[in-house]
């Protein structure tokens, strides 16, 4: 019986600690900063046909096509004169955004002989020279402040 009362006594000391730690409004010193809300205004769409495919990633190795990044934030929104994207709250870090104006709504960037036939865009208006830009040229830092971006859609044809 004594053994049992010690267990219960120890448990009764732990319960207030567990409850206090899980109570709303109480944070631990180890809790990371919440990050920031990332929004982007897409300009320069040549038509309101189809949809805009957007991807926000931290993975340099999977940029700009982040289909295989399970942590990427992907959005699909109807195309219009001006498109607003809201990626929500993201943790602090370095991110890059890639966009496709999927005019025929087939879910991908159409190409002919490796040349894009639909619109594309990148954060920081990263330049395209003989292929997509590097992650470093499109990357931006998030450090606890909401970050509104503007991304211009480009077309080759």
C-alpha positions as a LaTeX table, in Angstrom:
\begin{tabular}{lrrr}
\hline
Residue & $x$ (\AA) & $y$ (\AA) & $z$ (\AA) \\
\hline
Unk1 & 0.00 & 0.00 & 0.00 \\
Unk2 & 2.85 & 2.34 & 0.75 \\
Unk3 & 4.28 & 1.88 & $-2.72$ \\
Unk4 & 0.94 & 2.77 & $-4.23$ \\
Unk5 & 0.58 & 5.94 & $-2.17$ \\
Unk6 & 4.05 & 7.09 & $-3.28$ \\
Unk7 & 3.12 & 6.62 & $-6.91$ \\
Unk8 & $-0.09$ & 8.54 & $-6.44$ \\
Unk9 & 1.75 & 11.18 & $-4.44$ \\
Unk10 & 4.37 & 11.62 & $-7.18$ \\
Unk11 & 1.64 & 11.69 & $-9.82$ \\
Unk12 & $-0.28$ & 14.33 & $-7.88$ \\
Unk13 & 2.86 & 16.53 & $-7.96$ \\
Unk14 & 3.28 & 16.06 & $-11.75$ \\
Unk15 & $-0.32$ & 16.75 & $-12.77$ \\
Unk16 & $-0.21$ & 20.52 & $-11.98$ \\
Unk17 & 3.06 & 20.78 & $-13.98$ \\
Unk18 & 1.58 & 18.99 & $-16.98$ \\
Unk19 & $-1.59$ & 21.09 & $-16.86$ \\
Unk20 & 0.37 & 24.34 & $-16.51$ \\
Unk21 & 2.65 & 23.46 & $-19.42$ \\
Unk22 & $-0.30$ & 22.75 & $-21.72$ \\
Unk23 & $-2.38$ & 25.76 & $-20.67$ \\
Unk24 & $-3.08$ & 28.34 & $-23.39$ \\
Unk25 & $-0.95$ & 31.46 & $-23.26$ \\
Unk26 & 1.95 & 29.75 & $-21.51$ \\
Unk27 & 5.02 & 29.27 & $-23.66$ \\
Unk28 & 8.30 & 27.62 & $-23.05$ \\
Unk29 & 11.65 & 29.33 & $-23.59$ \\
Unk30 & 12.42 & 26.63 & $-26.18$ \\
Unk31 & 9.36 & 27.51 & $-28.31$ \\
Unk32 & 10.60 & 28.81 & $-31.69$ \\
Unk33 & 9.47 & 32.18 & $-33.05$ \\
Unk34 & 6.20 & 31.85 & $-34.95$ \\
Unk35 & 7.58 & 33.28 & $-38.19$ \\
Unk36 & 5.59 & 35.53 & $-40.48$ \\
Unk37 & 2.69 & 35.61 & $-42.90$ \\
Unk38 & 3.78 & 35.50 & $-46.54$ \\
Unk39 & 1.53 & 37.05 & $-49.18$ \\
Unk40 & 2.25 & 37.71 & $-52.84$ \\
Unk41 & 0.53 & 39.83 & $-55.45$ \\
Unk42 & 0.91 & 38.39 & $-58.95$ \\
Unk43 & 0.98 & 40.97 & $-61.73$ \\
Unk44 & 1.32 & 40.81 & $-65.50$ \\
Unk45 & $-1.03$ & 37.92 & $-66.24$ \\
Unk46 & $-1.92$ & 38.12 & $-69.92$ \\
Unk47 & $-5.34$ & 36.55 & $-69.49$ \\
Unk48 & $-7.85$ & 35.36 & $-66.91$ \\
Unk49 & $-7.81$ & 31.87 & $-68.42$ \\
Unk50 & $-6.89$ & 28.87 & $-66.30$ \\
Unk51 & $-5.18$ & 29.01 & $-62.95$ \\
Unk52 & $-2.03$ & 30.13 & $-61.19$ \\
Unk53 & 0.05 & 27.37 & $-59.59$ \\
Unk54 & 2.27 & 28.60 & $-56.76$ \\
Unk55 & 4.90 & 26.90 & $-54.66$ \\
Unk56 & 6.75 & 28.22 & $-51.60$ \\
Unk57 & 9.74 & 26.12 & $-50.56$ \\
Unk58 & 12.87 & 26.13 & $-48.45$ \\
Unk59 & 14.42 & 23.27 & $-50.42$ \\
Unk60 & 17.18 & 24.51 & $-52.70$ \\
Unk61 & 17.51 & 21.06 & $-54.29$ \\
Unk62 & 13.83 & 20.95 & $-55.31$ \\
Unk63 & 13.40 & 24.52 & $-56.58$ \\
Unk64 & 11.63 & 25.59 & $-58.78$ \\
Unk65 & 9.64 & 22.37 & $-59.23$ \\
Unk66 & 8.83 & 21.41 & $-55.68$ \\
Unk67 & 6.46 & 18.54 & $-56.43$ \\
Unk68 & 8.57 & 16.20 & $-54.31$ \\
Unk69 & 8.87 & 18.56 & $-51.34$ \\
Unk70 & 6.39 & 17.37 & $-48.70$ \\
Unk71 & 6.87 & 20.59 & $-46.70$ \\
Unk72 & 6.26 & 22.99 & $-49.61$ \\
Unk73 & 3.24 & 25.27 & $-49.47$ \\
Unk74 & 1.36 & 24.86 & $-52.74$ \\
Unk75 & $-1.53$ & 26.99 & $-53.90$ \\
Unk76 & $-3.80$ & 26.81 & $-56.94$ \\
Unk77 & $-5.95$ & 29.88 & $-57.55$ \\
Unk78 & $-8.11$ & 30.94 & $-60.49$ \\
Unk79 & $-6.36$ & 33.35 & $-62.85$ \\
Unk80 & $-7.67$ & 36.92 & $-62.97$ \\
Unk81 & $-6.38$ & 40.41 & $-63.76$ \\
Unk82 & $-4.49$ & 40.44 & $-60.47$ \\
Unk83 & $-3.99$ & 37.40 & $-58.24$ \\
Unk84 & $-3.37$ & 37.47 & $-54.48$ \\
Unk85 & $-1.63$ & 34.51 & $-52.86$ \\
Unk86 & $-1.62$ & 33.89 & $-49.12$ \\
Unk87 & 0.83 & 31.23 & $-47.94$ \\
Unk88 & $-0.13$ & 31.79 & $-44.32$ \\
Unk89 & 2.20 & 31.77 & $-41.34$ \\
Unk90 & 5.61 & 30.21 & $-42.05$ \\
Unk91 & 8.56 & 29.68 & $-39.70$ \\
Unk92 & 11.61 & 31.90 & $-39.96$ \\
Unk93 & 14.02 & 30.83 & $-42.69$ \\
Unk94 & 14.91 & 31.31 & $-46.35$ \\
Unk95 & 12.21 & 30.70 & $-48.95$ \\
Unk96 & 11.68 & 30.98 & $-52.69$ \\
Unk97 & 8.44 & 31.09 & $-54.67$ \\
Unk98 & 7.83 & 29.76 & $-58.17$ \\
Unk99 & 4.68 & 30.43 & $-60.20$ \\
Unk100 & 3.08 & 29.05 & $-63.35$ \\
Unk101 & 0.16 & 30.59 & $-65.24$ \\
Unk102 & $-1.47$ & 27.30 & $-66.23$ \\
Unk103 & $-3.75$ & 28.74 & $-68.90$ \\
Unk104 & $-5.18$ & 25.41 & $-70.02$ \\
Unk105 & $-5.64$ & 24.10 & $-66.43$ \\
Unk106 & $-3.74$ & 20.87 & $-67.01$ \\
Unk107 & $-1.75$ & 21.27 & $-63.77$ \\
Unk108 & 1.70 & 21.84 & $-65.29$ \\
Unk109 & 3.88 & 24.27 & $-67.24$ \\
Unk110 & 3.50 & 23.45 & $-70.92$ \\
Unk111 & 6.74 & 23.53 & $-72.94$ \\
Unk112 & 7.73 & 23.09 & $-76.54$ \\
Unk113 & 11.32 & 22.01 & $-77.10$ \\
Unk114 & 12.12 & 22.89 & $-73.47$ \\
Unk115 & 10.78 & 26.47 & $-73.90$ \\
Unk116 & 7.85 & 27.50 & $-71.67$ \\
Unk117 & 4.60 & 28.11 & $-73.58$ \\
Unk118 & 2.81 & 29.44 & $-70.51$ \\
Unk119 & 3.67 & 32.16 & $-68.03$ \\
Unk120 & 6.06 & 31.78 & $-65.13$ \\
Unk121 & 7.39 & 33.93 & $-62.31$ \\
Unk122 & 9.74 & 33.79 & $-59.35$ \\
Unk123 & 10.18 & 35.64 & $-56.09$ \\
Unk124 & 12.61 & 38.56 & $-56.15$ \\
Unk125 & 11.87 & 38.73 & $-59.90$ \\
Unk126 & 14.72 & 36.24 & $-60.38$ \\
Unk127 & 16.08 & 36.25 & $-63.92$ \\
Unk128 & 15.74 & 33.32 & $-66.27$ \\
Unk129 & 18.86 & 32.71 & $-68.35$ \\
Unk130 & 19.05 & 29.42 & $-70.24$ \\
Unk131 & 16.91 & 27.69 & $-67.64$ \\
Unk132 & 15.19 & 28.44 & $-64.35$ \\
Unk133 & 16.87 & 30.68 & $-61.79$ \\
Unk134 & 18.79 & 29.30 & $-58.85$ \\
Unk135 & 17.21 & 29.11 & $-55.42$ \\
Unk136 & 19.71 & 31.73 & $-54.19$ \\
Unk137 & 18.59 & 34.28 & $-56.80$ \\
Unk138 & 14.91 & 33.86 & $-55.85$ \\
Unk139 & 15.33 & 33.37 & $-52.10$ \\
Unk140 & 14.17 & 35.84 & $-49.46$ \\
Unk141 & 14.53 & 35.78 & $-45.69$ \\
Unk142 & 11.65 & 35.54 & $-43.24$ \\
Unk143 & 12.38 & 36.88 & $-39.75$ \\
Unk144 & 9.18 & 37.35 & $-37.77$ \\
Unk145 & 7.71 & 40.18 & $-39.87$ \\
Unk146 & 4.84 & 39.76 & $-42.32$ \\
Unk147 & 6.19 & 39.94 & $-45.82$ \\
Unk148 & 4.13 & 41.18 & $-48.77$ \\
Unk149 & 5.75 & 40.37 & $-52.13$ \\
Unk150 & 5.00 & 41.24 & $-55.74$ \\
Unk151 & 5.80 & 38.68 & $-58.43$ \\
Unk152 & 5.63 & 39.56 & $-62.11$ \\
Unk153 & 4.45 & 36.89 & $-64.52$ \\
Unk154 & 6.59 & 36.54 & $-67.66$ \\
Unk155 & 5.82 & 35.00 & $-71.04$ \\
Unk156 & 8.12 & 34.02 & $-73.89$ \\
Unk157 & 5.33 & 33.48 & $-76.43$ \\
\hline
\end{tabular}
